[in-house]
Amino acid sequence: MSTESPARWSDPERERLEEQVAATELAWLTLEVDVETLRVEIDNFALVHHQLLGPLYASLDELDALIAEAVAARSGDPEDLRRAAEARARVEPPAAPEPTDELLRELEPEPTRKVRPDREAQRVYRELARRAHPDLATDPAEQERRSAFIARVNEAYAHGDTAALEQLAEEWSTDPETAPAADAPERPDWLRQRLEWLTGKIGRLAAEQVRLERTPMGELLLLAPQEPERLLEELADSLLARAAGQRAELERLLGDPGHNGDGQSREPQENRTMFAQQIPTTDAASVPADAALLDVREQDEWDAGHVDGALHIPIGEVIARLDELPDEKLYVLCRVGGRSAQVVQYLVAQGREAVNVDGGMYAWEAAGRPMTGTGGRDAYVL
């Protein structure tokens, strides 16, 4: 009698199912990470957008209200008066509630997030999602345990906390994974159910991705997905230009008062000094040689040419690194003055003394002020 082991039996249908499920799981996990990354980016972009551009939007709303009030004061028309009241209502905040301990906790500033978690955070998050996702388990208790773990993973990823993600990865490395054994009789049925579930999950994730991309902040972020901070700069330039136009219109209205029916001048109730909340600005030639400079451009711009001794903090990191700013008066620089104007507006709102260098590094270079390039290279403005 032969003592050789019999040839191992294999089921082609089961092998095909195994391959299909493995490929579909990979597609699902990849899409889930992509959708979660998009969600984090949109949430964080909205937060940074509000923190940096919020003061500019507030100034524009105030100017809108003042213009509407000036028009109404000149005309006395009921419709103009109604528009003025609506514009003022958009500016005036509701009455503040009494400051309870619970309310004060809610008002504590949320830690500033990066718009996009760095590549290492994305890599660790992707690996954890692949290994520890609740739907990779079949036992309800195991699914619940995994859900609690993934909630911690998602929180760390939302804040771009690579160190916390790495600690979670180490914690999970000793955890067993559950699934029917490869030779278990129930394996084929489990594979078919798994494939059906994965297909549905991918469809729902694709729909969620489209929904996120079509939100106002999603559409805005997708205009410059690789350079969200520079998109904020362009938005600031646009808002500043709009504010300049509003101020000019307000000056025209205040300088040419209307008259009522009896020939008497109808002056607006506000004093002219109440209107234009100008951003503190100076020209490059007037910046003192020993001034504290803050450069808010990106790393490649800084490397091309910067002022020796300036503090470099890219605009997207300013809020998170406020404690690095010196207490003295700050002169803020960017390429042409848009990003720096954003930062100055924000810093002034926080009670700090800051001045925008008009024209940015282009004006600095044109004024003949000294510049240096990283690594001893010839300096230029990028």
Backbone hydrogen bonds in HBPLUS format (Angstrom, degrees):
<---DONOR---> <-ACCEPTOR-->    atom                        ^
c    i                          cat <-CA-CA->   ^        H-A-AA   ^      H-
h    n   atom  resd res      DA  || num        DHA   H-A  angle D-A-AA Bond
n    s   type  num  typ     dist DA aas  dist angle  dist       angle   num
A0014-ARG N   A0011-ASP O   3.02 MM   3  5.27 115.8  2.45 103.5 118.6     1
A0015-GLU N   A0011-ASP O   2.99 MM   4  6.30 161.6  2.02 158.7 164.4     2
A0016-ARG N   A0012-PRO O   2.90 MM   4  6.09 154.8  1.96 145.5 152.4     3
A0017-LEU N   A0013-GLU O   2.94 MM   4  6.21 156.1  2.00 145.8 152.4     4
A0018-GLU N   A0014-ARG O   2.83 MM   4  6.10 160.3  1.87 153.6 159.1     5
A0019-GLU N   A0015-GLU O   2.99 MM   4  6.25 161.9  2.02 149.5 153.5     6
A0020-GLN N   A0016-ARG O   2.92 MM   4  6.14 159.5  1.96 149.5 155.6     7
A0021-VAL N   A0017-LEU O   2.85 MM   4  6.02 168.7  1.87 157.5 160.1     8
A0022-ALA N   A0018-GLU O   2.96 MM   4  6.11 162.0  2.00 148.1 153.5     9
A0023-ALA N   A0019-GLU O   2.95 MM   4  6.12 163.4  1.97 149.5 154.0    10
A0024-THR N   A0020-GLN O   2.85 MM   4  6.01 159.4  1.90 149.8 156.2    11
A0025-GLU N   A0021-VAL O   2.78 MM   4  5.88 154.9  1.84 149.6 156.5    12
A0026-LEU N   A0022-ALA O   3.09 MM   4  6.27 156.2  2.14 142.9 148.9    13
A0027-ALA N   A0023-ALA O   3.04 MM   4  6.33 156.9  2.09 144.9 151.1    14
A0028-TRP N   A0024-THR O   2.84 MM   4  6.03 157.7  1.89 148.6 155.0    15
A0029-LEU N   A0025-GLU O   2.86 MM   4  6.05 173.2  1.87 155.9 157.5    16
A0030-THR N   A0026-LEU O   2.96 MM   4  6.05 159.4  2.00 145.9 152.2    17
A0031-LEU N   A0027-ALA O   2.98 MM   4  6.11 160.6  2.01 144.7 150.1    18
A0032-GLU N   A0028-TRP O   2.78 MM   4  5.99 158.4  1.82 154.0 160.9    19
A0033-VAL N   A0029-LEU O   2.99 MM   4  6.16 161.4  2.03 148.9 152.7    20
A0034-ASP N   A0030-THR O   3.01 MM   4  6.23 156.5  2.06 143.8 150.9    21
A0035-VAL N   A0031-LEU O   2.83 MM   4  6.06 159.3  1.87 154.4 159.4    22
A0036-GLU N   A0032-GLU O   2.91 MM   4  6.05 163.9  1.93 149.3 154.1    23
A0037-THR N   A0033-VAL O   2.80 MM   4  5.92 155.0  1.86 146.4 153.9    24
A0038-LEU N   A0034-ASP O   2.94 MM   4  6.16 155.4  2.00 143.2 149.9    25
A0039-ARG N   A0035-VAL O   2.87 MM   4  6.14 155.4  1.93 148.2 155.2    26
A0040-VAL N   A0036-GLU O   2.90 MM   4  6.15 161.8  1.93 150.5 154.9    27
A0041-GLU N   A0037-THR O   2.88 MM   4  6.08 163.1  1.91 151.0 156.1    28
A0042-ILE N   A0038-LEU O   2.90 MM   4  6.07 160.9  1.93 150.6 155.5    29
A0043-ASP N   A0039-ARG O   2.93 MM   4  6.12 167.5  1.95 151.7 155.4    30
A0044-ASN N   A0040-VAL O   2.88 MM   4  5.99 167.4  1.89 153.5 157.4    31
A0045-PHE N   A0041-GLU O   2.76 MM   4  5.78 151.2  1.84 142.9 152.0    32
A0046-ALA N   A0042-ILE O   2.91 MM   4  6.03 157.9  1.96 147.0 152.8    33
A0047-LEU N   A0043-ASP O   3.03 MM   4  6.31 149.8  2.12 141.3 149.7    34
A0048-VAL N   A0044-ASN O   2.90 MM   4  6.15 170.5  1.91 154.2 155.7    35
A0049-HIS N   A0045-PHE O   2.76 MM   4  5.79 159.0  1.80 148.1 155.4    36
A0050-HIS N   A0046-ALA O   2.96 MM   4  6.08 154.8  2.03 140.9 147.0    37
A0051-GLN N   A0047-LEU O   2.94 MM   4  6.19 161.6  1.98 150.6 156.0    38
A0052-LEU N   A0048-VAL O   2.88 MM   4  5.94 167.1  1.90 156.5 159.3    39
A0053-LEU N   A0049-HIS O   2.87 MM   4  5.53 153.5  1.94 138.9 147.9    40
A0054-GLY N   A0050-HIS O   2.87 MM   4  4.74 131.4  2.11 120.0 129.0    41
A0056-LEU N   A0053-LEU O   3.01 MM   3  5.27 119.5  2.39 105.0 120.2    42
A0057-TYR N   A0053-LEU O   2.99 MM   4  6.33 161.7  2.02 161.1 166.8    43
A0058-ALA N   A0054-GLY O   2.90 MM   4  6.15 155.0  1.96 153.2 160.8    44
A0059-SER N   A0055-PRO O   2.98 MM   4  6.22 152.2  2.06 142.5 149.4    45
A0060-LEU N   A0056-LEU O   2.96 MM   4  6.25 155.7  2.02 149.4 156.1    46
A0061-ASP N   A0057-TYR O   2.92 MM   4  6.20 157.0  1.98 149.2 155.2    47
A0062-GLU N   A0058-ALA O   2.99 MM   4  6.25 155.5  2.05 146.3 152.9    48
A0063-LEU N   A0059-SER O   2.92 MM   4  6.19 157.1  1.97 148.3 154.6    49
A0064-ASP N   A0060-LEU O   2.86 MM   4  6.10 158.3  1.91 150.6 156.7    50
A0065-ALA N   A0061-ASP O   3.00 MM   4  6.26 157.8  2.05 147.1 152.5    51
A0066-LEU N   A0062-GLU O   2.91 MM   4  6.18 159.6  1.95 150.7 156.3    52
A0067-ILE N   A0063-LEU O   2.89 MM   4  6.06 161.3  1.92 153.7 158.3    53
A0068-ALA N   A0064-ASP O   3.01 MM   4  6.20 164.6  2.03 148.7 153.3    54
A0069-GLU N   A0065-ALA O   2.87 MM   4  6.07 154.0  1.94 147.5 155.2    55
A0070-ALA N   A0066-LEU O   2.84 MM   4  6.04 151.7  1.92 144.6 152.4    56
A0071-VAL N   A0067-ILE O   2.93 MM   4  6.18 161.1  1.96 154.1 158.7    57
A0072-ALA N   A0068-ALA O   2.95 MM   4  6.12 161.1  1.99 144.9 150.5    58
A0073-ALA N   A0069-GLU O   2.85 MM   4  5.98 152.9  1.92 144.9 152.3    59
A0074-ARG N   A0070-ALA O   3.11 MM   4  6.29 143.5  2.25 140.5 149.3    60
A0075-SER N   A0071-VAL O   2.98 MM   4  6.20 162.3  2.01 154.6 159.3    61
A0076-GLY N   A0072-ALA O   2.77 MM   4  5.31 156.6  1.82 141.2 149.3    62
A0080-ASP N   A0077-ASP O   3.03 MM   3  5.21 116.4  2.45 102.6 118.0    63
A0081-LEU N   A0077-ASP O   2.88 MM   4  6.20 156.6  1.94 156.8 164.6    64
A0082-ARG N   A0078-PRO O   2.87 MM   4  6.12 149.6  1.96 144.0 152.2    65
A0083-ARG N   A0079-GLU O   2.98 MM   4  6.27 160.1  2.02 146.8 151.6    66
A0084-ALA N   A0080-ASP O   2.90 MM   4  6.12 155.8  1.96 147.5 154.4    67
A0085-ALA N   A0081-LEU O   2.98 MM   4  6.22 155.4  2.04 145.4 151.5    68
A0086-GLU N   A0082-ARG O   2.98 MM   4  6.28 156.6  2.03 150.9 157.2    69
A0087-ALA N   A0083-ARG O   2.89 MM   4  6.11 160.2  1.93 150.7 156.3    70
A0088-ARG N   A0084-ALA O   2.92 MM   4  6.13 157.1  1.98 148.0 154.2    71
A0089-ALA N   A0085-ALA O   2.93 MM   4  6.08 150.3  2.02 142.1 150.6    72
A0090-ARG N   A0086-GLU O   3.14 MM   4  6.44 138.3  2.32 141.7 151.5    73
A0091-VAL N   A0088-ARG O   3.00 MM   3  5.17 139.1  2.18 101.2 113.2    74
A0092-GLU N   A0088-ARG O   2.96 MM   4  6.21 168.1  1.97 165.2 166.7    75
A0100-THR N   A0098-GLU O   2.89 MM   2  5.99 118.9  2.28 118.4 101.9    76
A0104-LEU N   A0100-THR O   2.92 MM   4  6.19 160.3  1.96 153.3 158.8    77
A0105-ARG N   A0101-ASP O   3.04 MM   4  6.29 148.0  2.15 143.6 151.6    78
A0106-GLU N   A0102-GLU O   3.07 MM   4  6.40 151.1  2.16 143.6 151.4    79
A0107-LEU N   A0103-LEU O   2.94 MM   4  6.23 139.9  2.11 146.2 157.8    80
A0108-GLU N   A0105-ARG O   3.28 MM   3  5.36 157.6  2.33 101.3 108.0    81
A0122-GLN N   A0118-ASP O   3.01 MM   4  6.38 156.9  2.07 152.8 160.1    82
A0123-ARG N   A0119-ARG O   2.86 MM   4  6.10 154.1  1.93 147.9 154.9    83
A0124-VAL N   A0120-GLU O   2.97 MM   4  6.21 168.7  1.99 154.0 155.8    84
A0125-TYR N   A0121-ALA O   2.91 MM   4  5.98 160.8  1.94 147.4 153.6    85
A0126-ARG N   A0122-GLN O   2.90 MM   4  6.00 160.8  1.93 146.3 151.7    86
A0127-GLU N   A0123-ARG O   3.07 MM   4  6.31 158.3  2.11 148.2 153.6    87
A0128-LEU N   A0124-VAL O   2.94 MM   4  6.18 159.1  1.99 151.0 156.8    88
A0129-ALA N   A0125-TYR O   2.87 MM   4  6.09 161.0  1.91 154.4 159.7    89
A0130-ARG N   A0126-ARG O   3.00 MM   4  6.19 153.2  2.08 143.8 151.1    90
A0131-ARG N   A0127-GLU O   3.05 MM   4  6.26 147.8  2.15 144.0 152.1    91
A0132-ALA N   A0128-LEU O   2.76 MM   4  5.62 163.5  1.78 157.5 161.5    92
A0136-LEU N   A0133-HIS O   3.01 MM   3  5.63 163.9  2.03 122.9 126.5    93
A0137-ALA N   A0134-PRO O   3.12 MM   3  5.80 165.8  2.14 119.0 122.6    94
A0142-GLU N   A0139-ASP O   3.06 MM   3  5.21 115.8  2.49 101.3 116.7    95
A0143-GLN N   A0139-ASP O   2.86 MM   4  6.16 154.3  1.93 155.9 164.5    96
A0144-GLU N   A0140-PRO O   2.95 MM   4  6.21 155.7  2.01 148.0 153.9    97
A0145-ARG N   A0141-ALA O   3.03 MM   4  6.29 157.1  2.08 144.4 150.6    98
A0146-ARG N   A0142-GLU O   2.89 MM   4  6.11 159.7  1.93 149.5 155.1    99
A0147-SER N   A0143-GLN O   2.86 MM   4  6.05 150.7  1.95 145.3 153.6   100
A0148-ALA N   A0144-GLU O   3.12 MM   4  6.41 158.2  2.17 148.6 152.7   101
A0149-PHE N   A0145-ARG O   3.12 MM   4  6.41 153.4  2.19 143.0 150.6   102
A0150-ILE N   A0146-ARG O   2.79 MM   4  6.03 166.3  1.81 158.5 161.4   103
A0151-ALA N   A0147-SER O   2.96 MM   4  6.12 145.8  2.08 143.7 152.7   104
A0152-ARG N   A0149-PHE O   3.06 MM   3  5.31 123.9  2.38 101.3 114.7   105
A0153-VAL N   A0149-PHE O   3.06 MM   4  6.46 149.9  2.15 143.4 152.6   106
A0154-ASN N   A0150-ILE O   2.78 MM   4  6.04 161.3  1.81 154.7 158.4   107
A0155-GLU N   A0151-ALA O   3.08 MM   4  6.26 153.7  2.15 140.7 147.5   108
A0156-ALA N   A0152-ARG O   3.09 MM   4  6.32 163.0  2.12 148.2 152.1   109
A0157-TYR N   A0153-VAL O   2.93 MM   4  6.16 156.9  1.98 150.8 157.9   110
A0158-ALA N   A0154-ASN O   2.85 MM   4  6.00 153.4  1.92 147.7 154.6   111
A0161-ASP N   A0156-ALA O   2.94 MM   5  5.21 162.7  1.97 159.6 155.0   112
A0160-GLY N   A0157-TYR O   2.92 MM   3  4.80 158.0  1.97 102.7 109.4   113
A0165-LEU N   A0161-ASP O   3.10 MM   4  6.39 156.9  2.15 149.8 156.6   114
A0166-GLU N   A0162-THR O   2.91 MM   4  6.18 155.4  1.97 152.7 159.2   115
A0167-GLN N   A0163-ALA O   3.04 MM   4  6.33 151.1  2.12 146.2 153.9   116
A0168-LEU N   A0164-ALA O   2.97 MM   4  6.25 153.3  2.04 146.4 153.8   117
A0169-ALA N   A0165-LEU O   2.88 MM   4  6.16 149.3  1.98 146.3 155.1   118
A0170-GLU N   A0166-GLU O   3.04 MM   4  6.30 153.2  2.12 143.5 149.9   119
A0171-GLU N   A0167-GLN O   2.95 MM   4  6.22 152.5  2.03 143.6 151.6   120
A0172-TRP N   A0168-LEU O   2.97 MM   4  6.21 150.9  2.05 146.3 153.3   121
A0173-SER N   A0169-ALA O   3.11 MM   4  6.16 130.7  2.36 138.7 150.8   122
A0175-ASP N   A0172-TRP O   2.88 MM   3  5.26 164.8  1.91 120.0 125.2   123
A0184-ALA N   A0181-ALA O   3.06 MM   3  5.11 166.5  2.08 109.6 113.1   124
A0187-ARG N   A0184-ALA O   3.04 MM   3  5.35 162.9  2.07 114.1 119.2   125
A0190-TRP N   A0186-GLU O   3.03 MM   4  6.21 161.3  2.07 155.4 161.4   126
A0191-LEU N   A0187-ARG O   2.86 MM   4  6.10 153.8  1.93 154.7 162.3   127
A0192-ARG N   A0188-PRO O   2.99 MM   4  6.33 157.2  2.04 151.7 156.9   128
A0193-GLN N   A0189-ASP O   2.98 MM   4  6.24 166.8  1.99 154.9 158.3   129
A0194-ARG N   A0190-TRP O   2.80 MM   4  5.90 153.2  1.87 145.2 153.9   130
A0195-LEU N   A0191-LEU O   2.86 MM   4  6.05 156.3  1.92 147.8 153.6   131
A0196-GLU N   A0192-ARG O   3.01 MM   4  6.26 158.8  2.06 148.8 154.1   132
A0197-TRP N   A0193-GLN O   2.92 MM   4  6.14 162.7  1.95 149.7 154.7   133
A0198-LEU N   A0194-ARG O   2.85 MM   4  6.04 164.3  1.87 153.2 157.7   134
A0199-THR N   A0195-LEU O   3.01 MM   4  6.15 157.5  2.07 145.7 151.3   135
A0200-GLY N   A0196-GLU O   3.15 MM   4  6.41 161.8  2.18 148.8 153.0   136
A0201-LYS N   A0197-TRP O   2.86 MM   4  6.10 156.1  1.92 150.9 158.6   137
A0202-ILE N   A0198-LEU O   2.91 MM   4  6.11 158.8  1.95 151.5 156.0   138
A0203-GLY N   A0199-THR O   3.14 MM   4  6.39 155.2  2.21 143.3 149.8   139
A0204-ARG N   A0200-GLY O   3.00 MM   4  6.32 156.9  2.06 150.6 156.3   140
A0205-LEU N   A0201-LYS O   2.91 MM   4  6.13 157.1  1.96 150.5 157.2   141
A0206-ALA N   A0202-ILE O   2.91 MM   4  6.09 157.2  1.96 148.4 154.4   142
A0207-ALA N   A0203-GLY O   3.08 MM   4  6.34 154.3  2.15 143.2 149.8   143
A0208-GLU N   A0204-ARG O   2.95 MM   4  6.22 153.0  2.03 144.7 152.2   144
A0209-GLN N   A0205-LEU O   2.85 MM   4  6.11 151.9  1.92 149.5 157.3   145
A0210-VAL N   A0206-ALA O   3.08 MM   4  6.38 158.9  2.13 147.2 151.8   146
A0211-ARG N   A0207-ALA O   2.97 MM   4  6.24 156.8  2.02 145.7 152.5   147
A0212-LEU N   A0208-GLU O   2.91 MM   4  6.13 164.6  1.93 153.8 156.7   148
A0213-GLU N   A0209-GLN O   3.00 MM   4  6.19 161.4  2.03 149.5 154.7   149
A0214-ARG N   A0210-VAL O   3.09 MM   4  6.25 131.6  2.34 141.0 153.1   150
A0214-ARG N   A0211-ARG O   3.12 MM   3  5.20 135.2  2.33  97.0 109.4   151
A0215-THR N   A0212-LEU O   3.20 MM   3  5.37 162.4  2.23 105.8 111.2   152
A0218-GLY N   A0215-THR O   3.03 MM   3  4.90 113.1  2.50  94.4 111.5   153
A0219-GLU N   A0215-THR O   2.83 MM   4  6.05 165.4  1.85 167.5 168.8   154
A0220-LEU N   A0216-PRO O   3.06 MM   4  6.22 152.8  2.14 140.0 148.0   155
A0221-LEU N   A0217-MET O   2.84 MM   4  5.99 164.1  1.87 149.0 152.9   156
A0222-LEU N   A0218-GLY O   2.98 MM   4  6.11 155.3  2.04 148.4 155.0   157
A0223-LEU N   A0220-LEU O   3.15 MM   3  5.49 155.7  2.21 106.6 114.1   158
A0224-ALA N   A0221-LEU O   3.10 MM   3  5.84 153.6  2.17 118.4 124.2   159
A0227-GLU N   A0224-ALA O   3.13 MM   3  5.35 141.8  2.28 105.8 116.6   160
A0231-LEU N   A0227-GLU O   3.16 MM   4  6.48 144.6  2.29 146.6 157.0   161
A0232-LEU N   A0228-PRO O   3.08 MM   4  6.43 147.8  2.19 144.0 151.8   162
A0233-GLU N   A0229-GLU O   3.14 MM   4  6.53 145.4  2.27 138.5 147.7   163
A0234-GLU N   A0230-ARG O   3.04 MM   4  6.38 157.9  2.09 147.5 151.8   164
A0235-LEU N   A0231-LEU O   2.94 MM   4  6.24 155.9  2.00 150.1 157.0   165
A0236-ALA N   A0232-LEU O   2.88 MM   4  6.13 154.9  1.94 147.4 154.3   166
A0237-ASP N   A0233-GLU O   2.92 MM   4  6.26 159.4  1.96 153.7 158.9   167
A0238-SER N   A0234-GLU O   3.02 MM   4  6.26 158.1  2.07 146.2 151.9   168
A0239-LEU N   A0235-LEU O   2.89 MM   4  6.17 157.9  1.94 150.9 157.0   169
A0240-LEU N   A0236-ALA O   2.82 MM   4  6.02 160.4  1.86 155.0 160.4   170
A0241-ALA N   A0237-ASP O   2.96 MM   4  6.15 155.2  2.02 146.5 153.2   171
A0242-ARG N   A0238-SER O   2.96 MM   4  6.20 155.5  2.02 144.9 152.0   172
A0243-ALA N   A0239-LEU O   2.82 MM   4  6.07 155.5  1.88 147.9 155.1   173
A0244-ALA N   A0240-LEU O   2.92 MM   4  6.17 152.4  2.00 145.0 152.2   174
A0245-GLY N   A0241-ALA O   3.09 MM   4  6.39 154.8  2.15 146.4 152.4   175
A0246-GLN N   A0242-ARG O   2.97 MM   4  6.29 152.9  2.04 148.3 156.0   176
A0247-ARG N   A0243-ALA O   2.87 MM   4  6.12 158.7  1.91 152.1 157.7   177
A0248-ALA N   A0244-ALA O   3.02 MM   4  6.24 155.5  2.08 144.9 151.4   178
A0249-GLU N   A0245-GLY O   3.02 MM   4  6.27 154.9  2.08 144.0 150.7   179
A0250-LEU N   A0246-GLN O   2.84 MM   4  6.10 155.2  1.90 149.8 157.0   180
A0251-GLU N   A0247-ARG O   2.85 MM   4  6.09 159.4  1.90 150.6 155.8   181
A0252-ARG N   A0248-ALA O   2.99 MM   4  6.22 151.3  2.08 143.2 151.1   182
A0253-LEU N   A0249-GLU O   2.99 MM   4  6.29 157.4  2.04 147.4 153.0   183
A0254-LEU N   A0250-LEU O   2.89 MM   4  6.13 159.0  1.94 152.4 158.4   184
A0255-GLY N   A0251-GLU O   2.83 MM   4  5.83 144.5  1.95 142.5 152.1   185
A0256-ASP N   A0252-ARG O   3.12 MM   4  6.09 121.3  2.48 138.4 150.0   186
A0266-ARG N   A0258-GLY O   3.01 MM   8  5.75 171.1  2.02 146.1 145.9   187
A0260-ASN N   A0264-GLN O   3.08 MM   4  5.78 163.1  2.11 158.7 160.2   188
A0263-GLY N   A0260-ASN O   3.12 MM   3  5.60 161.1  2.16 122.1 123.0   189
A0274-MET N   A0271-ASN O   2.90 MM   3  5.59 164.6  1.93 124.3 129.4   190
A0275-PHE N   A0272-ARG O   3.21 MM   3  5.82 172.0  2.22 122.0 124.3   191
A0356-ASN N   A0280-PRO O   2.73 MM  76  6.04 174.4  1.73 149.6 148.7   192
A0282-THR N   A0356-ASN O   2.94 MM  74  6.31 150.6  2.02 167.4 168.8   193
A0358-ASP N   A0282-THR O   2.82 MM  76  5.86 160.3  1.86 164.2 168.9   194
A0286-SER N   A0283-ASP O   3.08 MM   3  5.58 145.0  2.21 111.8 121.4   195
A0287-VAL N   A0284-ALA O   3.32 MM   3  5.61 166.0  2.34 109.7 113.8   196
A0291-ALA N   A0288-PRO O   3.10 MM   3  5.12 161.8  2.13 113.7 113.4   197
A0331-TYR N   A0292-ALA O   2.88 MM  39  6.16 162.7  1.91 163.2 168.6   198
A0311-LEU N   A0293-LEU O   2.89 MM  18  6.08 175.2  1.89 151.1 149.4   199
A0294-LEU N   A0331-TYR O   2.89 MM  37  6.11 158.0  1.94 148.7 150.8   200
A0333-LEU N   A0294-LEU O   2.78 MM  39  6.06 164.1  1.81 159.1 162.1   201
A0295-ASP N   A0311-LEU O   2.78 MM  16  6.03 166.9  1.79 161.6 166.1   202
A0313-ILE N   A0295-ASP O   3.03 MM  18  6.24 155.9  2.09 155.6 163.2   203
A0296-VAL N   A0333-LEU O   2.98 MM  37  6.31 167.5  1.99 173.0 170.3   204
A0315-ILE N   A0296-VAL O   2.99 MM  19  4.82 136.0  2.19 137.9 126.8   205
A0302-TRP N   A0298-GLU O   2.98 MM   4  6.27 159.6  2.03 155.6 162.1   206
A0303-ASP N   A0299-GLN O   2.85 MM   4  6.07 160.8  1.89 153.3 158.4   207
A0304-ALA N   A0300-ASP O   3.13 MM   4  6.28 147.7  2.24 138.0 145.6   208
A0305-GLY N   A0301-GLU O   3.34 MM   4  6.66 156.0  2.40 147.9 152.4   209
A0374-THR N   A0303-ASP O   2.97 MM  71  4.77 163.7  2.00 135.8 140.9   210
A0380-TYR N   A0304-ALA O   3.08 MM  76  5.66 153.9  2.15 118.8 126.9   211
A0306-HIS N   A0372-THR O   2.81 MM  66  5.46 156.8  1.87 150.1 156.4   212
A0372-THR N   A0306-HIS O   2.74 MM  66  5.46 153.3  1.81 154.8 164.2   213
A0310-ALA N   A0307-VAL O   3.06 MM   3  5.62 163.7  2.09 138.4 138.8   214
A0317-GLU N   A0314-PRO O   2.84 MM   3  5.54 163.9  1.87 126.8 132.4   215
A0318-VAL N   A0315-ILE O   3.33 MM   3  5.35 161.7  2.36 105.4 110.7   216
A0321-ARG N   A0317-GLU O   3.08 MM   4  6.17 132.3  2.32 147.5 160.8   217
A0321-ARG N   A0318-VAL O   3.10 MM   3  5.19 135.7  2.30  98.4 111.1   218
A0324-GLU N   A0321-ARG O   2.96 MM   3  5.56 162.6  1.99 118.4 124.2   219
A0325-LEU N   A0322-LEU O   3.07 MM   3  5.57 163.0  2.10 116.0 121.4   220
A0330-LEU N   A0353-GLU O   3.05 MM  23  6.39 165.1  2.08 141.0 144.5   221
A0355-VAL N   A0330-LEU O   2.76 MM  25  6.16 144.8  1.88 157.5 169.5   222
A0332-VAL N   A0355-VAL O   2.81 MM  23  6.07 168.0  1.82 168.4 172.6   223
A0357-VAL N   A0332-VAL O   3.07 MM  25  5.91 159.5  2.11 165.3 159.7   224
A0361-MET N   A0334-CYS O   2.81 MM  27  6.11 147.1  1.92 147.2 156.1   225
A0362-TYR N   A0335-ARG O   3.28 MM  27  6.27 164.7  2.31 163.6 161.0   226
A0341-ALA N   A0337-GLY O   3.19 MM   4  5.93 142.2  2.34 121.7 130.7   227
A0342-GLN N   A0338-GLY O   3.18 MM   4  6.55 152.9  2.26 146.5 153.1   228
A0343-VAL N   A0339-ARG O   3.07 MM   4  6.44 161.9  2.10 153.0 156.9   229
A0344-VAL N   A0340-SER O   2.86 MM   4  6.07 162.7  1.89 152.8 157.6   230
A0345-GLN N   A0341-ALA O   2.93 MM   4  6.07 164.8  1.96 149.3 153.6   231
A0346-TYR N   A0342-GLN O   2.97 MM   4  6.27 156.7  2.02 148.9 155.6   232
A0347-LEU N   A0343-VAL O   2.79 MM   4  6.03 167.5  1.81 157.6 160.8   233
A0348-VAL N   A0344-VAL O   2.85 MM   4  5.95 169.4  1.86 158.1 160.8   234
A0349-ALA N   A0345-GLN O   3.14 MM   4  6.25 152.8  2.22 138.8 146.2   235
A0350-GLN N   A0346-TYR O   3.11 MM   4  6.44 129.4  2.37 138.3 152.0   236
A0350-GLN N   A0347-LEU O   2.94 MM   3  4.97 131.9  2.17  96.0 110.1   237
A0352-ARG N   A0347-LEU O   2.99 MM   5  5.32 163.7  2.02 147.9 142.8   238
A0351-GLY N   A0348-VAL O   2.95 MM   3  5.07 160.5  1.99 108.2 112.8   239
A0360-GLY N   A0357-VAL O   3.06 MM   3  5.56 160.8  2.10 133.8 136.2   240
A0363-ALA N   A0359-GLY O   3.19 MM   4  4.79 158.8  2.24 114.0 116.3   241
A0364-TRP N   A0360-GLY O   3.01 MM   4  6.33 150.5  2.10 143.0 152.4   242
A0365-GLU N   A0361-MET O   2.86 MM   4  5.99 162.5  1.89 146.9 150.2   243
A0366-ALA N   A0362-TYR O   2.96 MM   4  6.17 159.8  2.00 145.4 151.5   244
A0367-ALA N   A0363-ALA O   2.91 MM   4  6.05 139.9  2.07 142.5 152.4   245
A0369-ARG N   A0364-TRP O   3.16 MM   5  5.61 157.2  2.22 168.1 161.1   246
A0368-GLY N   A0365-GLU O   3.02 MM   3  5.26 159.4  2.06 108.9 114.6   247
A0376-GLY N   A0373-GLY O   3.26 MM   3  5.62 135.8  2.47 139.4 132.6   248
